[in-house]
Amino acid sequence: MDTTGLEIIIQLCRLQVQREREKLMTQNLRGTLESMKKLKSFVDDESKKLDAAIADAHAEVPVAFKAAHTAVSGIRGTVGEITEYLDELKKSNGGDPLDDSEQQSNVSKLPPRSSEVAGR
């Protein structure tokens, strides 16, 4: 079977379809198609820029968290110093009061306030 004639017929049909498409494509539709191609290209370019920015930010995250961990460690150290200070303060003022602590410290009782006297 000779397929050359069939191939020619197929090519002619394709040309006819292409001509019909061109008739349907008005100038505005052609312009719209070009605009859409430009838009797609612009979106692709911008997405590449965004990907690069995300990669840059990703690289900066460990540095930022390292600084945050350092700050928290500093605060922990300060809290430890405060705890030590409070422990020492408890030791210096700790213990039960002595029965005669008032006499040992030579603290005399203050006279009653006028409001206390009036209340009696």
C-alpha positions as CSV (number, residue, x, y, z in Angstrom):
1,M,0.0,0.0,0.0
2,D,1.3,3.4,-1.0
3,T,1.2,5.8,1.9
4,T,2.7,8.7,0.1
5,G,-0.8,9.9,-1.1
6,L,-2.1,9.5,2.4
7,E,0.7,11.5,3.9
8,I,0.0,14.3,1.4
9,I,-3.7,14.3,2.3
10,I,-2.8,14.5,6.0
11,Q,-0.4,17.5,5.4
12,L,-3.1,19.3,3.4
13,C,-5.6,18.7,6.2
14,R,-3.1,20.1,8.8
15,L,-2.6,23.2,6.6
16,Q,-6.3,23.7,6.3
17,V,-6.7,23.4,10.1
18,Q,-3.9,25.9,10.6
19,R,-5.5,28.4,8.2
20,E,-8.8,28.0,10.0
21,R,-7.1,28.7,13.4
22,E,-5.4,31.8,12.0
23,K,-8.8,33.1,10.8
24,L,-10.2,32.6,14.3
25,M,-7.2,34.4,15.9
26,T,-8.0,38.0,15.8
27,Q,-5.3,40.6,16.4
28,N,-6.5,41.0,20.0
29,L,-6.3,37.3,20.7
30,R,-2.7,37.2,19.3
31,G,-1.8,40.1,21.6
32,T,-3.4,38.4,24.5
33,L,-1.5,35.2,23.8
34,E,1.8,37.2,23.7
35,S,0.9,39.0,26.9
36,M,0.2,35.7,28.6
37,K,3.6,34.3,27.5
38,K,5.3,37.5,28.9
39,L,3.3,37.1,32.2
40,K,4.4,33.5,32.5
41,S,8.0,34.5,31.9
42,F,7.7,37.3,34.5
43,V,6.2,34.9,37.0
44,D,9.0,32.4,36.4
45,D,11.6,35.1,36.9
46,E,10.0,36.4,40.1
47,S,9.6,32.8,41.5
48,K,13.3,32.3,41.0
49,K,14.1,35.5,42.9
50,L,11.7,34.3,45.7
51,D,13.4,30.9,45.8
52,A,16.8,32.6,46.2
53,A,15.5,34.9,49.0
54,I,14.1,31.9,50.8
55,A,17.4,30.1,50.5
56,D,19.2,33.2,51.9
57,A,16.7,33.4,54.8
58,H,17.1,29.7,55.4
59,A,20.9,30.1,55.8
60,E,20.4,33.0,58.3
61,V,18.0,31.1,60.6
62,P,20.7,29.1,62.5
63,V,22.7,32.3,63.0
64,A,19.7,34.1,64.5
65,F,18.8,31.2,66.8
66,K,22.4,30.9,67.9
67,A,22.2,34.5,69.0
68,A,18.9,33.8,70.8
69,H,20.4,30.8,72.6
70,T,23.3,32.9,73.7
71,A,20.9,35.5,75.1
72,V,18.9,32.9,77.0
73,S,22.1,31.4,78.4
74,G,23.1,34.8,79.6
75,I,19.8,35.2,81.4
76,R,20.1,31.8,82.9
77,G,23.5,32.8,84.3
78,T,21.9,35.9,85.8
79,V,19.1,33.8,87.3
80,G,21.7,31.5,88.8
81,E,23.5,34.5,90.4
82,I,20.2,35.7,91.8
83,T,19.5,32.3,93.3
84,E,22.9,32.1,94.8
85,Y,22.5,35.6,96.3
86,L,19.1,34.7,97.8
87,D,20.6,31.5,99.3
88,E,23.4,33.4,100.9
89,L,20.9,36.0,102.2
90,K,18.8,33.2,103.8
91,K,21.9,31.8,105.5
92,S,22.9,35.2,106.9
93,N,19.4,35.9,108.3
94,G,18.3,32.4,108.8
95,G,17.5,30.4,111.9
96,D,15.0,30.7,114.6
97,P,15.1,33.9,116.7
98,L,16.6,33.6,120.1
99,D,14.4,34.0,123.1
100,D,16.4,37.0,124.4
101,S,17.3,38.4,121.0
102,E,15.6,41.7,121.9
103,Q,17.9,42.2,124.8
104,Q,21.0,41.1,122.9
105,S,20.3,43.7,120.2
106,N,19.5,46.4,122.8
107,V,16.3,47.3,121.0
108,S,13.8,48.9,123.4
109,K,10.1,48.8,122.8
110,L,8.7,51.9,121.2
111,P,5.9,53.7,123.0
112,P,2.5,52.8,121.7
113,R,1.0,54.9,119.0
114,S,-1.7,57.4,119.8
115,S,-4.2,55.5,117.8
116,E,-3.4,52.4,119.8
117,V,-3.9,54.3,123.1
118,A,-7.2,55.7,121.9
119,G,-8.4,52.3,120.9
120,R,-7.9,51.0,124.4
